[in-house]
Amino acid sequence: MVNFSQLATAGVRVLQPYQPGKPLEELAREYGIREAVKLASNENPLGASPEAMKAVRSQLEDVARYPDGNGFALKKVLSQKHGLDVSRITLGNGSNDILELLARVFARPADEVIFSEHAFAVYPIVTQAVGAKAVVTPARQWGHDLDAMLAAITSKTRLLFIANPNNPTGTWLTAEELREFLQRVPPEVIVVLDEAYFEYASDPAMAAEDYPDGSRWLNDYPNLVVTRTFSKIYGLAGLRIGYGLSHPDVADLLNRVRQPFNVNSLALAAAEAAVADTVHLEKSLACNTLGMQQLTQAFAQLELEYIPSVANFVCVKVGDAAKIYDRLLYEGVIVRPVANYGMPAYLRITVGTAQENERCIAALKKVMRG
């Protein structure tokens, strides 16, 4: 029998697949629970924009046709949204697709890729897949320590990943912090600013101008790449669509390795309509703001520590998180244990609707009291 593992590249042999949140169907199949609440995958509890759904339905008759491989219409909309030329835009099958393209283009086995402790699990996955060396810097207060990241840069560093807000901790960096950091990074190091949760980011104590919008800095920092997604506040996770913003030369390289037709026609149409539906965006943000207050107030009442978050999720310290997670499943509530992020005492809980949050709170109260 052939040992296929030995035929694989070294990076792939030691790679562990990404573990997604447990789907509702699996809970029904394994536990017999059909009225469950899923707060595990940072999805928009209000769903997709009604305008996006209309756009999807309008495309159904043409699914036998290949999509526009260049995504012309969506790129035009994104160009207007960000005030950037279309030559700076790369469309992806989710923003994860852009992260993988960056690793394939810029990281070789002899190179190093820097990311923080407690940062998004896809960063080590794409790094190992291309055989590059992962350099993990220690976190500071559950977030990125930019000084530690700067100190880790060597002549072998090719990529540096920063998630702002960070997943799974919800921590964030201010515009001033990131600006100062970018000014000190060598120009040959590609800095990837992953802004998957950008639209959710809000903090009453922080003025809007203090929160960074990386897309506005691309002219100042040619080595900066900003990634965004339609999976979160836009509610299009099932369609898998995201994009990268970068220097035109970087975008050109990414598009050389990007798969033809990597974004399907339904996703292209839905994303274009979703950008224009500001009403749905505002409703989603308002729902998240109230839901975050609802959850964190409950944590305080239960005397549970949590990590302040500006995203659409929050990490709460529950002790033996694996045990509490299992108990919550029996109550029909799916959350996310984050031991794989080095946080075995924490659960990550997505902000849901008021009713979903209340059910989660009631279940948490029950299982925490034994």
CORSULCOR-V402191 format. One line per field, one symbol per residue. psi: psi as a letter, one per 30 degrees, with the letter a starting at -180 (. if undefined). burial: 1 if it has 9 or more other ideal C-beta (glycine too) atoms within 8 Angstrom, else 0. Layout:
psi->???
burial->???
This chain:
psi->kkjfefflleeeegkklkjllkleeeeeeefgkfilkjhfghljffalkeeeeeeeeffefgffkkljffheeeeeeeeeefhlkfffkkklilfeeeeeeeeeefklfflkkkllkglkffefefeeegglkkjjkkljhgakjeeeeeffkaffkelkkkkjlkkgfgllkleeeeeeeeffkkffkkjjjjhegeffjkjffkleffkkjfffgeffjfgkkkkllgfcffgheffikalkkakeeeeeeefefkkkhfkleeeeeeeeeeefifeeeeeeeeeeeeeeeeeeeeeeefhkkljkkgahlkkkjgcieeeeeeeeefggkjajkhefggifflkkkkkaleeeeeeeeeeeeeffg.
burial->0000000000111010000001000011000010011111111111011011111100100000001000101111111000010101111111111111111111100011111101111111111111110111101001111101110110001111111111111111111011111100100011111111111110000000001101101100001111111111111110111111111101111100010001111111111111101001101110111111011101100101011011111111110011011011101111111110101101111111100111111011101100
